[in-house]
Amino acid sequence: MLFKIVIVVQVLSALAIIGLVLLQHGKGADMGAAFGAGASGSLFGATGSSNFLSRSTAVVAAIFFVATLVMAYIGHRPAPRATVADQLETMTVVTPAQKEKAEKTAGAGMAAVPGVPAEQPAEQKETK
């Protein structure tokens, strides 16, 4: 549930960044006026304090960055144990000799294969 909320926050912040960047007035738009109109302002220098749109973009970008970090933290899951050696730890290997022995002694009510309990015949089962 938390992961879905973080995804929604990230998508909304990404859309907000796109919208805010498209609404802003670019620095390149003043370049023609700077050269053609005998500009009193500087071409590549500081332009003064930032306005509302650029500050809003910085805040939304920080929210996007935090949401990305939270998604990475929540979404991290350790890799499953999938090696052959790990799977062999839980496997029971039955050799052909054990299989023949199990077939011969299956009716005797004994455990023919190590680690696999044999069923008791119907006469020997206790009723509770």
Order of alpha helices (4+ residues) and beta strands (2+ residues): alpha-alpha-alpha-alpha-alpha
